[in-house]
Amino acid sequence: MNRTRRLAVLALLVTPALAVGPTMAAHASTATATATSTATAPDAANRAACHVETESNGKYHLWGEGLPGGKEVTYSGSTSGTVRTDKSGGFDLGGLSGGKFTVKTSDGKKLTCAMVRY
């Protein structure tokens, strides 16, 4: 009987701690992610890249990452046009013809898009 009471008390003490644990972990990870993304922001421009892959319908899928966020980039190749990047500096286009593309950023940098093969 004494053992049962101790387990019940222990369960009451542990349960609130478990309930708070994920919440605290979520706040900690948000802070870490913010600090990390701020610290690596200058490096993002150095890691700008674009990729091309063949879709199942024979068309091509073009996407970029690490580009200036919220800016227009121009893509050219078999198909050409302009697209605005999202806040994180990415874009995603599908249904294009041709498999060779270059992307030019608003600040004049030119990227040759790499073909991704699976």
N, CA, C and O atoms as CSV, one atom per row, in Angstrom:
chain,resi,resn,atom,element,x,y,z
A,1,MET,N,N,0.821,-1.176,0.000
A,1,MET,CA,C,0.000,0.000,0.000
A,1,MET,C,C,0.878,1.257,0.000
A,1,MET,O,O,0.604,2.205,-0.736
A,2,ASN,N,N,1.900,1.263,0.800
A,2,ASN,CA,C,2.813,2.387,0.887
A,2,ASN,C,C,3.507,2.614,-0.465
A,2,ASN,O,O,3.690,3.752,-0.898
A,3,ARG,N,N,3.877,1.542,-1.102
A,3,ARG,CA,C,4.534,1.611,-2.410
A,3,ARG,C,C,3.604,2.208,-3.454
A,3,ARG,O,O,4.049,3.008,-4.277
A,4,THR,N,N,2.346,1.851,-3.446
A,4,THR,CA,C,1.359,2.371,-4.391
A,4,THR,C,C,1.207,3.873,-4.231
A,4,THR,O,O,1.105,4.594,-5.223
A,5,ARG,N,N,1.191,4.351,-3.002
A,5,ARG,CA,C,1.067,5.794,-2.754
A,5,ARG,C,C,2.299,6.540,-3.272
A,5,ARG,O,O,2.177,7.620,-3.852
A,6,ARG,N,N,3.463,5.972,-3.065
A,6,ARG,CA,C,4.685,6.619,-3.556
A,6,ARG,C,C,4.685,6.710,-5.079
A,6,ARG,O,O,5.076,7.735,-5.639
A,7,LEU,N,N,4.253,5.654,-5.746
A,7,LEU,CA,C,4.176,5.678,-7.204
A,7,LEU,C,C,3.158,6.703,-7.701
A,7,LEU,O,O,3.398,7.380,-8.701
A,8,ALA,N,N,2.033,6.819,-7.013
A,8,ALA,CA,C,1.012,7.794,-7.392
A,8,ALA,C,C,1.554,9.214,-7.257
A,8,ALA,O,O,1.337,10.047,-8.136
A,9,VAL,N,N,2.252,9.490,-6.171
A,9,VAL,CA,C,2.842,10.817,-5.964
A,9,VAL,C,C,3.909,11.085,-7.009
A,9,VAL,O,O,3.984,12.185,-7.557
A,10,LEU,N,N,4.726,10.095,-7.284
A,10,LEU,CA,C,5.765,10.246,-8.295
A,10,LEU,C,C,5.154,10.523,-9.667
A,10,LEU,O,O,5.660,11.354,-10.420
A,11,ALA,N,N,4.068,9.825,-9.988
A,11,ALA,CA,C,3.392,10.042,-11.270
A,11,ALA,C,C,2.862,11.466,-11.369
A,11,ALA,O,O,2.937,12.085,-12.430
A,12,LEU,N,N,2.324,11.990,-10.263
A,12,LEU,CA,C,1.825,13.366,-10.265
A,12,LEU,C,C,2.952,14.377,-10.447
A,12,LEU,O,O,2.745,15.429,-11.051
A,13,LEU,N,N,4.113,14.078,-9.944
A,13,LEU,CA,C,5.249,14.982,-10.089
A,13,LEU,C,C,5.869,14.916,-11.478
A,13,LEU,O,O,6.300,15.939,-12.011
A,14,VAL,N,N,5.919,13.740,-12.064
A,14,VAL,CA,C,6.562,13.557,-13.360
A,14,VAL,C,C,5.680,14.031,-14.509
A,14,VAL,O,O,6.193,14.588,-15.479
A,15,THR,N,N,4.385,13.827,-14.427
A,15,THR,CA,C,3.475,14.167,-15.523
A,15,THR,C,C,3.556,15.635,-15.914
A,15,THR,O,O,3.687,15.917,-17.105
A,16,PRO,N,N,3.487,16.603,-14.977
A,16,PRO,CA,C,3.618,18.005,-15.390
A,16,PRO,C,C,4.968,18.300,-16.038
A,16,PRO,O,O,5.047,19.102,-16.969
A,17,ALA,N,N,6.019,17.666,-15.557
A,17,ALA,CA,C,7.340,17.893,-16.147
A,17,ALA,C,C,7.383,17.399,-17.589
A,17,ALA,O,O,8.012,18.028,-18.440
A,18,LEU,N,N,6.722,16.279,-17.869
A,18,LEU,CA,C,6.670,15.773,-19.238
A,18,LEU,C,C,5.852,16.684,-20.124
A,18,LEU,O,O,6.182,16.878,-21.294
A,19,ALA,N,N,4.781,17.249,-19.575
A,19,ALA,CA,C,3.929,18.146,-20.355
A,19,ALA,C,C,4.665,19.426,-20.707
A,19,ALA,O,O,4.466,19.965,-21.796
A,20,VAL,N,N,5.504,19.925,-19.823
A,20,VAL,CA,C,6.256,21.151,-20.068
A,20,VAL,C,C,7.454,20.882,-20.972
A,20,VAL,O,O,7.867,21.770,-21.718
A,21,GLY,N,N,8.009,19.700,-20.923
A,21,GLY,CA,C,9.221,19.364,-21.665
A,21,GLY,C,C,9.173,19.697,-23.134
A,21,GLY,O,O,10.047,20.427,-23.602
A,22,PRO,N,N,8.191,19.203,-23.911
A,22,PRO,CA,C,8.153,19.521,-25.338
A,22,PRO,C,C,7.982,21.012,-25.603
A,22,PRO,O,O,8.541,21.540,-26.564
A,23,THR,N,N,7.208,21.698,-24.752
A,23,THR,CA,C,7.015,23.133,-24.935
A,23,THR,C,C,8.333,23.859,-24.768
A,23,THR,O,O,8.682,24.718,-25.577
A,24,MET,N,N,9.055,23.521,-23.735
A,24,MET,CA,C,10.346,24.156,-23.503
A,24,MET,C,C,11.322,23.817,-24.621
A,24,MET,O,O,12.114,24.665,-25.032
A,25,ALA,N,N,11.272,22.599,-25.108
A,25,ALA,CA,C,12.156,22.198,-26.198
A,25,ALA,C,C,11.832,22.975,-27.463
A,25,ALA,O,O,12.734,23.348,-28.213
A,26,ALA,N,N,10.550,23.221,-27.706
A,26,ALA,CA,C,10.152,23.979,-28.901
A,26,ALA,C,C,10.677,25.398,-28.832
A,26,ALA,O,O,11.159,25.933,-29.831
A,27,HIS,N,N,10.586,26.018,-27.652
A,27,HIS,CA,C,11.107,27.374,-27.514
A,27,HIS,C,C,12.617,27.401,-27.685
A,27,HIS,O,O,13.153,28.322,-28.300
A,28,ALA,N,N,13.290,26.431,-27.164
A,28,ALA,CA,C,14.745,26.370,-27.282
A,28,ALA,C,C,15.161,26.176,-28.729
A,28,ALA,O,O,16.116,26.804,-29.186
A,29,SER,N,N,14.464,25.321,-29.454
A,29,SER,CA,C,14.842,25.082,-30.839
A,29,SER,C,C,14.568,26.303,-31.704
A,29,SER,O,O,15.312,26.556,-32.652
A,30,THR,N,N,13.520,27.066,-31.405
A,30,THR,CA,C,13.236,28.291,-32.154
A,30,THR,C,C,14.365,29.286,-31.960
A,30,THR,O,O,14.829,29.904,-32.918
A,31,ALA,N,N,14.804,29.440,-30.727
A,31,ALA,CA,C,15.896,30.365,-30.450
A,31,ALA,C,C,17.170,29.917,-31.149
A,31,ALA,O,O,17.907,30.743,-31.687
A,32,THR,N,N,17.430,28.641,-31.146
A,32,THR,CA,C,18.620,28.117,-31.798
A,32,THR,C,C,18.544,28.322,-33.296
A,32,THR,O,O,19.531,28.715,-33.918
A,33,ALA,N,N,17.387,28.061,-33.885
A,33,ALA,CA,C,17.234,28.220,-35.331
A,33,ALA,C,C,17.416,29.670,-35.729
A,33,ALA,O,O,18.043,29.955,-36.749
A,34,THR,N,N,16.878,30.593,-34.944
A,34,THR,CA,C,17.023,32.006,-35.259
A,34,THR,C,C,18.481,32.416,-35.186
A,34,THR,O,O,18.983,33.107,-36.072
A,35,ALA,N,N,19.154,31.993,-34.139
A,35,ALA,CA,C,20.561,32.349,-33.996
A,35,ALA,C,C,21.387,31.755,-35.117
A,35,ALA,O,O,22.290,32.414,-35.633
A,36,THR,N,N,21.098,30.528,-35.502
A,36,THR,CA,C,21.845,29.872,-36.558
A,36,THR,C,C,21.622,30.557,-37.895
A,36,THR,O,O,22.574,30.812,-38.633
A,37,SER,N,N,20.345,30.862,-38.215
A,37,SER,CA,C,20.069,31.466,-39.505
A,37,SER,C,C,20.664,32.866,-39.594
A,37,SER,O,O,21.090,33.277,-40.673
A,38,THR,N,N,20.703,33.606,-38.493
A,38,THR,CA,C,21.301,34.930,-38.505
A,38,THR,C,C,22.803,34.819,-38.708
A,38,THR,O,O,23.405,35.607,-39.438
A,39,ALA,N,N,23.401,33.830,-38.053
A,39,ALA,CA,C,24.847,33.673,-38.147
A,39,ALA,C,C,25.277,33.233,-39.536
A,39,ALA,O,O,26.370,33.585,-39.979
A,40,THR,N,N,24.441,32.470,-40.231
A,40,THR,CA,C,24.848,31.958,-41.527
A,40,THR,C,C,24.333,32.798,-42.693
A,40,THR,O,O,24.568,32.448,-43.849
A,41,ALA,N,N,23.634,33.899,-42.412
A,41,ALA,CA,C,23.076,34.717,-43.487
A,41,ALA,C,C,24.134,35.181,-44.492
A,41,ALA,O,O,23.879,35.099,-45.693
A,42,PRO,N,N,25.311,35.664,-44.064
A,42,PRO,CA,C,26.315,36.069,-45.045
A,42,PRO,C,C,26.798,34.898,-45.904
A,42,PRO,O,O,27.172,35.092,-47.061
A,43,ASP,N,N,26.793,33.689,-45.348
A,43,ASP,CA,C,27.243,32.525,-46.091
A,43,ASP,C,C,26.222,32.066,-47.124
A,43,ASP,O,O,26.574,31.362,-48.071
A,44,ALA,N,N,24.951,32.459,-46.952
A,44,ALA,CA,C,23.897,32.004,-47.855
A,44,ALA,C,C,24.173,32.453,-49.290
A,44,ALA,O,O,23.916,31.700,-50.229
A,45,ALA,N,N,24.689,33.661,-49.470
A,45,ALA,CA,C,24.974,34.147,-50.817
A,45,ALA,C,C,26.065,33.315,-51.479
A,45,ALA,O,O,26.060,33.129,-52.696
A,46,ASN,N,N,27.004,32.813,-50.673
A,46,ASN,CA,C,28.079,31.991,-51.207
A,46,ASN,C,C,27.592,30.599,-51.591
A,46,ASN,O,O,28.242,29.913,-52.380
A,47,ARG,N,N,26.452,30.173,-51.040
A,47,ARG,CA,C,25.945,28.846,-51.316
A,47,ARG,C,C,24.771,28.860,-52.286
A,47,ARG,O,O,24.035,27.876,-52.360
A,48,ALA,N,N,24.579,29.917,-53.015
A,48,ALA,CA,C,23.490,29.990,-53.981
A,48,ALA,C,C,23.697,28.921,-55.047
A,48,ALA,O,O,24.806,28.724,-55.543
A,49,ALA,N,N,22.607,28.233,-55.391
A,49,ALA,CA,C,22.694,27.158,-56.378
A,49,ALA,C,C,21.355,27.001,-57.071
A,49,ALA,O,O,20.311,27.386,-56.545
A,50,CYS,N,N,21.407,26.433,-58.252
A,50,CYS,CA,C,20.172,26.067,-58.949
A,50,CYS,C,C,20.348,24.665,-59.516
A,50,CYS,O,O,21.459,24.232,-59.824
A,51,HIS,N,N,19.231,23.974,-59.643
A,51,HIS,CA,C,19.249,22.578,-60.059
A,51,HIS,C,C,18.141,22.321,-61.078
A,51,HIS,O,O,17.119,23.008,-61.088
A,52,VAL,N,N,18.354,21.338,-61.919
A,52,VAL,CA,C,17.373,20.921,-62.920
A,52,VAL,C,C,17.215,19.414,-62.816
A,52,VAL,O,O,18.195,18.691,-62.635
A,53,GLU,N,N,15.981,18.941,-62.931
A,53,GLU,CA,C,15.748,17.499,-62.976
A,53,GLU,C,C,14.644,17.212,-63.985
A,53,GLU,O,O,13.819,18.077,-64.277
A,54,THR,N,N,14.636,16.008,-64.509
A,54,THR,CA,C,13.606,15.595,-65.458
A,54,THR,C,C,12.373,15.142,-64.689
A,54,THR,O,O,12.470,14.330,-63.769
A,55,GLU,N,N,11.217,15.669,-65.069
A,55,GLU,CA,C,9.951,15.245,-64.468
A,55,GLU,C,C,9.480,13.974,-65.158
A,55,GLU,O,O,10.000,13.601,-66.209
A,56,SER,N,N,8.502,13.316,-64.569
A,56,SER,CA,C,8.004,12.051,-65.127
A,56,SER,C,C,7.328,12.234,-66.485
A,56,SER,O,O,7.236,11.280,-67.257
A,57,ASN,N,N,6.858,13.434,-66.787
A,57,ASN,CA,C,6.190,13.682,-68.062
A,57,ASN,C,C,7.145,14.134,-69.168
A,57,ASN,O,O,6.705,14.503,-70.256
A,58,GLY,N,N,8.463,14.107,-68.888
A,58,GLY,CA,C,9.450,14.492,-69.887
A,58,GLY,C,C,9.809,15.971,-69.857
A,58,GLY,O,O,10.743,16.388,-70.543
A,59,LYS,N,N,9.096,16.762,-69.087
A,59,LYS,CA,C,9.418,18.187,-68.939
A,59,LYS,C,C,10.515,18.324,-67.884
A,59,LYS,O,O,10.991,17.326,-67.343
A,60,TYR,N,N,10.907,19.551,-67.597
A,60,TYR,CA,C,11.991,19.787,-66.650
A,60,TYR,C,C,11.522,20.622,-65.472
A,60,TYR,O,O,10.635,21.467,-65.595
A,61,HIS,N,N,12.133,20.367,-64.342
A,61,HIS,CA,C,11.848,21.041,-63.084
A,61,HIS,C,C,13.095,21.822,-62.701
A,61,HIS,O,O,14.179,21.248,-62.595
A,62,LEU,N,N,12.953,23.123,-62.492
A,62,LEU,CA,C,14.070,24.009,-62.162
A,62,LEU,C,C,13.808,24.623,-60.799
A,62,LEU,O,O,12.714,25.126,-60.543
A,63,TRP,N,N,14.809,24.587,-59.917
A,63,TRP,CA,C,14.663,25.252,-58.628
A,63,TRP,C,C,15.988,25.824,-58.193
A,63,TRP,O,O,17.053,25.363,-58.602
A,64,GLY,N,N,15.902,26.839,-57.354
A,64,GLY,CA,C,17.094,27.493,-56.830
A,64,GLY,C,C,16.990,27.671,-55.335
A,64,GLY,O,O,15.894,27.657,-54.774
A,65,GLU,N,N,18.127,27.837,-54.692
A,65,GLU,CA,C,18.178,28.029,-53.245
A,65,GLU,C,C,19.384,28.870,-52.884
A,65,GLU,O,O,20.378,28.892,-53.610
A,66,GLY,N,N,19.292,29.565,-51.753
A,66,GLY,CA,C,20.404,30.390,-51.286
A,66,GLY,C,C,20.565,31.692,-52.051
A,66,GLY,O,O,21.608,32.340,-51.962
A,67,LEU,N,N,19.550,32.076,-52.796
A,67,LEU,CA,C,19.580,33.325,-53.553
A,67,LEU,C,C,19.068,34.460,-52.666
A,67,LEU,O,O,18.539,34.197,-51.586
A,68,PRO,N,N,19.213,35.713,-53.095
A,68,PRO,CA,C,18.669,36.816,-52.301
A,68,PRO,C,C,17.144,36.668,-52.170
A,68,PRO,O,O,16.450,36.472,-53.168
A,69,GLY,N,N,16.633,36.761,-50.950
A,69,GLY,CA,C,15.209,36.577,-50.692
A,69,GLY,C,C,14.369,37.751,-51.167
A,69,GLY,O,O,14.756,38.908,-51.005
A,70,GLY,N,N,13.218,37.448,-51.754
A,70,GLY,CA,C,12.282,38.471,-52.192
A,70,GLY,C,C,12.730,39.268,-53.407
A,70,GLY,O,O,12.198,40.349,-53.658
A,71,LYS,N,N,13.672,38.771,-54.149
A,71,LYS,CA,C,14.193,39.470,-55.335
A,71,LYS,C,C,13.832,38.688,-56.589
A,71,LYS,O,O,13.546,37.492,-56.531
A,72,GLU,N,N,13.850,39.371,-57.705
A,72,GLU,CA,C,13.605,38.692,-58.979
A,72,GLU,C,C,14.908,38.120,-59.521
A,72,GLU,O,O,15.963,38.750,-59.444
A,73,VAL,N,N,14.811,36.920,-60.067
A,73,VAL,CA,C,15.929,36.307,-60.761
A,73,VAL,C,C,15.452,35.956,-62.166
A,73,VAL,O,O,14.272,35.686,-62.389
A,74,THR,N,N,16.372,35.966,-63.088
A,74,THR,CA,C,16.062,35.636,-64.470
A,74,THR,C,C,16.673,34.289,-64.783
A,74,THR,O,O,17.845,34.049,-64.493
A,75,TYR,N,N,15.885,33.413,-65.372
A,75,TYR,CA,C,16.411,32.124,-65.802
A,75,TYR,C,C,16.372,32.096,-67.315
A,75,TYR,O,O,15.459,32.639,-67.937
A,76,SER,N,N,17.371,31.457,-67.902
A,76,SER,CA,C,17.412,31.361,-69.357
A,76,SER,C,C,17.992,30.016,-69.754
A,76,SER,O,O,18.711,29.377,-68.986
A,77,GLY,N,N,17.673,29.615,-70.933
A,77,GLY,CA,C,18.085,28.325,-71.474
A,77,GLY,C,C,17.122,28.018,-72.605
A,77,GLY,O,O,16.857,28.872,-73.451
A,78,SER,N,N,16.600,26.801,-72.622
A,78,SER,CA,C,15.603,26.445,-73.624
A,78,SER,C,C,14.323,27.235,-73.407
A,78,SER,O,O,13.597,27.526,-74.358
A,79,THR,N,N,14.050,27.576,-72.174
A,79,THR,CA,C,12.930,28.419,-71.787
A,79,THR,C,C,13.515,29.535,-70.949
A,79,THR,O,O,14.490,29.314,-70.231
A,80,SER,N,N,12.951,30.721,-71.019
A,80,SER,CA,C,13.471,31.809,-70.191
A,80,SER,C,C,12.320,32.581,-69.571
A,80,SER,O,O,11.180,32.515,-70.031
A,81,GLY,N,N,12.644,33.309,-68.523
A,81,GLY,CA,C,11.645,34.109,-67.827
A,81,GLY,C,C,12.220,34.702,-66.564
A,81,GLY,O,O,13.421,34.629,-66.303
A,82,THR,N,N,11.333,35.292,-65.787
A,82,THR,CA,C,11.711,35.911,-64.525
A,82,THR,C,C,10.812,35.355,-63.434
A,82,THR,O,O,9.620,35.138,-63.652
A,83,VAL,N,N,11.377,35.129,-62.276
A,83,VAL,CA,C,10.625,34.614,-61.139
A,83,VAL,C,C,11.116,35.310,-59.875
A,83,VAL,O,O,12.297,35.638,-59.762
A,84,ARG,N,N,10.221,35.531,-58.936
A,84,ARG,CA,C,10.587,36.152,-57.655
A,84,ARG,C,C,10.896,35.048,-56.651
A,84,ARG,O,O,10.166,34.062,-56.556
A,85,THR,N,N,11.982,35.219,-55.903
A,85,THR,CA,C,12.350,34.242,-54.880
A,85,THR,C,C,11.493,34.468,-53.630
A,85,THR,O,O,10.997,35.570,-53.394
A,86,ASP,N,N,11.332,33.416,-52.842
A,86,ASP,CA,C,10.615,33.551,-51.576
A,86,ASP,C,C,11.543,34.175,-50.536
A,86,ASP,O,O,12.693,34.492,-50.843
A,87,LYS,N,N,11.052,34.353,-49.312
A,87,LYS,CA,C,11.846,34.989,-48.257
A,87,LYS,C,C,13.158,34.278,-47.987
A,87,LYS,O,O,14.161,34.910,-47.654
A,88,SER,N,N,13.148,32.961,-48.130
A,88,SER,CA,C,14.361,32.198,-47.843
A,88,SER,C,C,15.319,32.150,-49.029
A,88,SER,O,O,16.382,31.536,-48.932
A,89,GLY,N,N,14.966,32.782,-50.142
A,89,GLY,CA,C,15.862,32.827,-51.293
A,89,GLY,C,C,15.721,31.660,-52.243
A,89,GLY,O,O,16.662,31.338,-52.969
A,90,GLY,N,N,14.573,31.022,-52.253
A,90,GLY,CA,C,14.351,29.887,-53.142
A,90,GLY,C,C,13.260,30.150,-54.165
A,90,GLY,O,O,12.419,31.030,-53.980
A,91,PHE,N,N,13.279,29.391,-55.231
A,91,PHE,CA,C,12.202,29.397,-56.213
A,91,PHE,C,C,12.045,27.988,-56.743
A,91,PHE,O,O,12.932,27.151,-56.574
A,92,ASP,N,N,10.912,27.723,-57.386
A,92,ASP,CA,C,10.601,26.371,-57.837
A,92,ASP,C,C,9.696,26.476,-59.060
A,92,ASP,O,O,8.587,27.004,-58.972
A,93,LEU,N,N,10.160,25.980,-60.188
A,93,LEU,CA,C,9.382,26.008,-61.431
A,93,LEU,C,C,9.317,24.614,-62.032
A,93,LEU,O,O,10.303,23.878,-62.003
A,94,GLY,N,N,8.185,24.253,-62.568
A,94,GLY,CA,C,8.032,22.954,-63.202
A,94,GLY,C,C,7.433,23.094,-64.583
A,94,GLY,O,O,6.943,24.163,-64.947
A,95,GLY,N,N,7.470,22.018,-65.354
A,95,GLY,CA,C,6.864,21.992,-66.677
A,95,GLY,C,C,7.636,22.750,-67.742
A,95,GLY,O,O,7.049,23.201,-68.726
A,96,LEU,N,N,8.922,22.894,-67.566
A,96,LEU,CA,C,9.739,23.643,-68.527
A,96,LEU,C,C,10.284,22.714,-69.603
A,96,LEU,O,O,10.388,21.503,-69.404
A,97,SER,N,N,10.626,23.291,-70.733
A,97,SER,CA,C,11.261,22.496,-71.787
A,97,SER,C,C,12.759,22.772,-71.775
A,97,SER,O,O,13.186,23.880,-71.451
A,98,GLY,N,N,13.535,21.797,-72.117
A,98,GLY,CA,C,14.994,21.942,-72.126
A,98,GLY,C,C,15.586,21.655,-70.769
A,98,GLY,O,O,14.928,21.850,-69.747
A,99,GLY,N,N,16.815,21.197,-70.748
A,99,GLY,CA,C,17.439,20.787,-69.506
A,99,GLY,C,C,18.637,21.595,-69.090
A,99,GLY,O,O,19.259,21.282,-68.075
A,100,LYS,N,N,18.992,22.642,-69.847
A,100,LYS,CA,C,20.150,23.457,-69.495
A,100,LYS,C,C,19.671,24.871,-69.194
A,100,LYS,O,O,19.022,25.517,-70.016
A,101,PHE,N,N,20.007,25.334,-67.990
A,101,PHE,CA,C,19.566,26.657,-67.568
A,101,PHE,C,C,20.678,27.394,-66.852
A,101,PHE,O,O,21.564,26.787,-66.250
A,102,THR,N,N,20.616,28.710,-66.926
A,102,THR,CA,C,21.433,29.586,-66.099
A,102,THR,C,C,20.480,30.537,-65.394
A,102,THR,O,O,19.416,30.871,-65.915
A,103,VAL,N,N,20.872,30.965,-64.215
A,103,VAL,CA,C,20.075,31.898,-63.431
A,103,VAL,C,C,20.938,33.119,-63.165
A,103,VAL,O,O,22.100,33.005,-62.775
A,104,LYS,N,N,20.350,34.287,-63.383
A,104,LYS,CA,C,21.061,35.535,-63.138
A,104,LYS,C,C,20.312,36.289,-62.046
A,104,LYS,O,O,19.110,36.530,-62.158
A,105,THR,N,N,21.038,36.662,-60.979
A,105,THR,CA,C,20.425,37.370,-59.856
A,105,THR,C,C,20.361,38.864,-60.147
A,105,THR,O,O,20.976,39.351,-61.095
A,106,SER,N,N,19.611,39.582,-59.320
A,106,SER,CA,C,19.467,41.020,-59.506
A,106,SER,C,C,20.781,41.774,-59.312
A,106,SER,O,O,20.942,42.886,-59.816
A,107,ASP,N,N,21.721,41.169,-58.581
A,107,ASP,CA,C,23.021,41.823,-58.388
A,107,ASP,C,C,24.063,41.391,-59.417
A,107,ASP,O,O,25.247,41.691,-59.263
A,108,GLY,N,N,23.630,40.687,-60.466
A,108,GLY,CA,C,24.506,40.351,-61.577
A,108,GLY,C,C,25.224,39.018,-61.494
A,108,GLY,O,O,25.970,38.680,-62.413
A,109,LYS,N,N,25.034,38.248,-60.437
A,109,LYS,CA,C,25.694,36.938,-60.344
A,109,LYS,C,C,24.995,35.958,-61.269
A,109,LYS,O,O,23.770,35.954,-61.387
A,110,LYS,N,N,25.792,35.131,-61.918
A,110,LYS,CA,C,25.268,34.142,-62.870
A,110,LYS,C,C,25.586,32.747,-62.379
A,110,LYS,O,O,26.734,32.446,-62.053
A,111,LEU,N,N,24.572,31.887,-62.325
A,111,LEU,CA,C,24.743,30.506,-61.873
A,111,LEU,C,C,24.393,29.556,-63.007
A,111,LEU,O,O,23.381,29.739,-63.684
A,112,THR,N,N,25.211,28.558,-63.213
A,112,THR,CA,C,24.876,27.481,-64.143
A,112,THR,C,C,24.195,26.387,-63.335
A,112,THR,O,O,24.745,25.896,-62.350
A,113,CYS,N,N,23.009,26.013,-63.755
A,113,CYS,CA,C,22.215,25.054,-62.985
A,113,CYS,C,C,22.715,23.627,-63.243
A,113,CYS,O,O,22.928,23.222,-64.386
A,114,ALA,N,N,22.890,22.900,-62.178
A,114,ALA,CA,C,23.382,21.529,-62.244
A,114,ALA,C,C,22.228,20.555,-62.468
A,114,ALA,O,O,21.164,20.700,-61.865
A,115,MET,N,N,22.436,19.567,-63.330
A,115,MET,CA,C,21.433,18.530,-63.588
A,115,MET,C,C,21.493,17.518,-62.452
A,115,MET,O,O,22.563,17.032,-62.086
A,116,VAL,N,N,20.323,17.213,-61.902
A,116,VAL,CA,C,20.216,16.218,-60.846
A,116,VAL,C,C,19.682,14.937,-61.462
A,116,VAL,O,O,18.639,14.941,-62.115
A,117,ARG,N,N,20.393,13.854,-61.256
A,117,ARG,CA,C,19.962,12.548,-61.790
A,117,ARG,C,C,19.750,11.582,-60.645
A,117,ARG,O,O,20.546,11.517,-59.708
A,118,TYR,N,N,18.667,10.834,-60.735
A,118,TYR,CA,C,18.346,9.879,-59.665
A,118,TYR,C,C,18.599,8.468,-60.120
A,118,TYR,O,O,18.386,7.525,-59.358
